Amino acid sequence: MIWIISIWFNRGYSKNIKIKNLLKGISIGTVIILFIYALLPENLRFSRALILFGSISSLIITLFNRSVAHLINFLPHKFRRNKKIKIAIIGLQNEITRVKQIILNAQINTDTIESIAPSEETQSDYHIANLNQLNELIGIHKIDEIIFCAKNLPSNQIINTMFWLSDLNVNFKIAQPETFAIIGSNSIETAGELYTIEINLITKENNIRNKRVFDITLSTLLLTTSPLIFLFSKIPFKLINNSMNVLLGFKTWVGYSKKSNVSTNQLPKIKEGILTPLDLGSKKEISDSFIRHSNMVYAKNYTVLNDAKILLKGFKHIGR
């Protein structure tokens, strides 16, 4: 179980199979097991050779079953280490040409680079489609990554498009105007290092996983310490009910604010939240535009740390 959980935390069960994630998961799991082993009484300790044999067996088994999954066509789990990515750039001809040159200079392993017009009115023979046809284009051409030219599209249109396509398995990047440097912290050999802004949508696979782990961990902690929390919470029984709903997956601890009946239809779908991004502030009078902006920022730049900050700030409201 420790090896399985460790592999899961290190993205070893994602559809995009990476051997380094499996190695990292099994290695961390082995270290944890050895640590537990060292704390056991001597009469309960078994041979350390079994731990070594288990770690090697785990690696062989995980590599084998993923190799089988890779060969079965209808399964989505594939090795994509050297896969050539398909990119769609949305913008006008001059800006698309500039971004293409950045990609070529960075020697990104691309298959195709498609040009998309921001609207029907701006579409020319240079473009193969316009923004309204993007959903269909992604399905036909199997697009892996979409680049928005910020010079040619307003920020609200970019964000709305990302939310509209958030259920699809594509990465989003924004190319800022007059930027020629390749910015990133890891390697210029990956497409993720090309652009100045990284979009961390809440619907990304690792974010969904991390948010669920956060919910389960917090709910378990609250339920086990509920006798103490009763002293500080105004509605203790509601707190237990909330914890159970989150633990069972019916709700999440942090979700969108729906005050004043603000619509969240254009945002990525998540469960109803106990707390919201508004719990970070202390304002009582908040405009609808501020609520919409707070929800949008939360969905666009999600991190578990944000959830933790909202929880600490709004802890007195977790029994609402």
GIWO-V858735 format. One record per residue. N is the residue number from 0. RES is the residue in one small letter. SS is DSSP state (@ for helix, = for strand, . for the rest). PHI is phi as a letter, one per 30 degrees, with the letter a starting at -180 (none if undefined). OMEGA is omega in whole degrees, -180 to 180 (* if undefined). Layout:
N;RES;SS;PHI;OMEGA, N;RES;SS;PHI;OMEGA
This chain:
0;m;.;none;179, 1;i;@;d;178, 2;w;@;d;-179, 3;i;@;d;-179, 4;i;@;d;180, 5;s;@;d;176, 6;i;@;d;-180, 7;w;@;d;180, 8;f;@;d;-178, 9;n;.;c;173, 10;r;.;i;180, 11;g;.;d;180, 12;y;.;c;179, 13;s;.;d;-179, 14;k;.;d;178, 15;n;=;d;-173, 16;i;=;d;176, 17;k;.;b;-178, 18;i;@;d;-178, 19;k;@;d;177, 20;n;@;d;177, 21;l;@;d;180, 22;l;@;d;-179, 23;k;@;d;-180, 24;g;@;d;-179, 25;i;@;d;179, 26;s;@;d;179, 27;i;@;d;177, 28;g;@;d;179, 29;t;@;d;178, 30;v;@;d;179, 31;i;@;d;180, 32;i;@;d;178, 33;l;@;d;178, 34;f;@;d;178, 35;i;@;d;180, 36;y;@;e;-178, 37;a;@;d;-179, 38;l;@;d;-179, 39;l;.;d;172, 40;p;.;d;-173, 41;e;@;d;-179, 42;n;@;d;179, 43;l;@;c;-178, 44;r;.;d;175, 45;f;.;c;-177, 46;s;.;d;177, 47;r;@;d;177, 48;a;@;d;178, 49;l;@;d;177, 50;i;@;d;178, 51;l;@;d;178, 52;f;@;d;180, 53;g;@;d;-179, 54;s;@;d;178, 55;i;@;d;178, 56;s;@;d;180, 57;s;@;d;180, 58;l;@;d;-180, 59;i;@;d;-178, 60;i;@;d;-179, 61;t;@;d;177, 62;l;@;d;-179, 63;f;@;d;-176, 64;n;@;d;176, 65;r;@;d;174, 66;s;@;d;177, 67;v;@;d;179, 68;a;@;d;179, 69;h;@;d;-177, 70;l;@;d;180, 71;i;.;d;-170, 72;n;.;d;-172, 73;f;.;d;176, 74;l;.;d;-176, 75;p;.;d;-176, 76;h;.;d;-176, 77;k;=;b;169, 78;f;=;d;-178, 79;r;.;b;-175, 80;r;.;e;-176, 81;n;.;c;-177, 82;k;.;d;174, 83;k;.;d;-176, 84;i;=;c;177, 85;k;=;c;-173, 86;i;=;c;171, 87;a;=;c;180, 88;i;=;c;-178, 89;i;=;c;-180, 90;g;.;l;177, 91;l;.;d;-170, 92;q;@;e;-177, 93;n;@;d;-178, 94;e;@;d;177, 95;i;@;d;179, 96;t;@;e;179, 97;r;@;d;-179, 98;v;@;d;176, 99;k;@;e;-180, 100;q;@;d;177, 101;i;@;d;-180, 102;i;@;d;-180, 103;l;@;d;179, 104;n;@;d;180, 105;a;.;d;179, 106;q;.;h;177, 107;i;.;d;-178, 108;n;.;d;-176, 109;t;=;c;174, 110;d;=;c;177, 111;t;=;b;174, 112;i;=;b;-177, 113;e;=;c;-180, 114;s;=;c;-178, 115;i;=;b;179, 116;a;=;d;179, 117;p;.;d;-179, 118;s;.;a;178, 119;e;.;d;-177, 120;e;.;d;-177, 121;t;.;c;-178, 122;q;.;d;179, 123;s;.;b;178, 124;d;.;d;179, 125;y;.;d;-176, 126;h;.;c;176, 127;i;.;c;180, 128;a;=;a;175, 129;n;=;c;-173, 130;l;@;e;-180, 131;n;@;d;-179, 132;q;@;c;-172, 133;l;@;d;-179, 134;n;@;e;179, 135;e;@;d;-179, 136;l;@;d;180, 137;i;@;e;180, 138;g;@;d;-177, 139;i;@;d;-174, 140;h;@;c;179, 141;k;.;h;-178, 142;i;.;d;179, 143;d;.;c;-173, 144;e;=;b;179, 145;i;=;c;179, 146;i;=;c;176, 147;f;=;c;174, 148;c;=;d;-174, 149;a;.;d;180, 150;k;.;d;-173, 151;n;.;c;-180, 152;l;.;b;176, 153;p;.;d;-175, 154;s;@;d;-180, 155;n;@;d;178, 156;q;@;d;178, 157;i;@;d;-177, 158;i;@;d;179, 159;n;@;d;179, 160;t;@;d;178, 161;m;@;d;179, 162;f;@;d;-180, 163;w;@;d;-177, 164;l;.;c;-172, 165;s;.;d;-180, 166;d;.;d;-179, 167;l;.;d;-177, 168;n;.;d;179, 169;v;.;b;175, 170;n;=;c;-180, 171;f;=;c;175, 172;k;=;b;176, 173;i;=;b;177, 174;a;=;c;-180, 175;q;.;d;-180, 176;p;.;d;176, 177;e;.;h;177, 178;t;.;c;-177, 179;f;.;c;-179, 180;a;.;d;174, 181;i;.;c;-173, 182;i;.;c;178, 183;g;.;l;-175, 184;s;.;c;-176, 185;n;.;c;-175, 186;s;.;b;178, 187;i;.;d;-179, 188;e;.;d;179, 189;t;.;c;-176, 190;a;@;d;-179, 191;g;@;d;-177, 192;e;@;c;-170, 193;l;.;d;-163, 194;y;.;b;-170, 195;t;.;d;-177, 196;i;=;b;175, 197;e;=;c;179, 198;i;.;c;-177, 199;n;=;c;-177, 200;l;.;d;-178, 201;i;.;d;-178, 202;t;.;d;174, 203;k;.;d;-174, 204;e;@;e;-178, 205;n;@;d;177, 206;n;@;d;177, 207;i;@;d;-180, 208;r;@;d;-177, 209;n;@;d;179, 210;k;@;d;180, 211;r;@;d;178, 212;v;@;d;178, 213;f;@;e;-180, 214;d;@;d;-178, 215;i;@;d;-178, 216;t;@;d;-178, 217;l;@;d;180, 218;s;@;d;179, 219;t;@;d;180, 220;l;@;d;-179, 221;l;@;d;-180, 222;l;@;d;-179, 223;t;@;d;180, 224;t;.;c;-176, 225;s;@;e;178, 226;p;@;e;179, 227;l;@;d;-178, 228;i;@;d;179, 229;f;.;e;-179, 230;l;.;d;-174, 231;f;.;c;-177, 232;s;.;d;-180, 233;k;.;d;-177, 234;i;.;b;-173, 235;p;@;d;-178, 236;f;@;d;175, 237;k;@;d;178, 238;l;@;d;178, 239;i;@;d;179, 240;n;@;d;178, 241;n;@;d;-179, 242;s;@;d;180, 243;m;@;d;179, 244;n;@;d;179, 245;v;@;d;-179, 246;l;@;d;-179, 247;l;.;d;175, 248;g;.;i;179, 249;f;.;d;179, 250;k;.;b;174, 251;t;=;b;-177, 252;w;=;d;179, 253;v;=;b;179, 254;g;=;b;-179, 255;y;.;d;172, 256;s;.;d;179, 257;k;.;b;177, 258;k;@;d;180, 259;s;@;h;179, 260;n;@;h;177, 261;v;.;d;-177, 262;s;.;d;175, 263;t;.;b;-176, 264;n;.;d;-178, 265;q;.;d;-180, 266;l;.;c;175, 267;p;.;e;-176, 268;k;.;d;171, 269;i;.;b;-179, 270;k;.;d;177, 271;e;.;d;-176, 272;g;=;c;173, 273;i;=;d;175, 274;l;=;c;-180, 275;t;=;b;177, 276;p;@;e;180, 277;l;@;d;-180, 278;d;@;d;175, 279;l;@;d;-177, 280;g;.;c;-179, 281;s;.;b;-179, 282;k;.;d;176, 283;k;.;c;179, 284;e;.;c;-176, 285;i;.;b;-179, 286;s;.;d;178, 287;d;@;d;-179, 288;s;@;d;178, 289;f;@;d;178, 290;i;@;d;179, 291;r;@;d;-180, 292;h;@;d;-180, 293;s;@;d;178, 294;n;@;d;-178, 295;m;@;d;180, 296;v;@;d;180, 297;y;@;d;-178, 298;a;@;d;-174, 299;k;@;d;-176, 300;n;=;b;-175, 301;y;.;d;168, 302;t;.;b;176, 303;v;@;d;179, 304;l;@;e;177, 305;n;@;d;178, 306;d;@;e;-180, 307;a;@;d;179, 308;k;@;d;179, 309;i;@;d;179, 310;l;@;d;-179, 311;l;@;d;-178, 312;k;@;d;-176, 313;g;.;c;-174, 314;f;@;e;-178, 315;k;@;d;-179, 316;h;@;c;-176, 317;i;.;d;176, 318;g;.;c;-178, 319;r;.;d;*
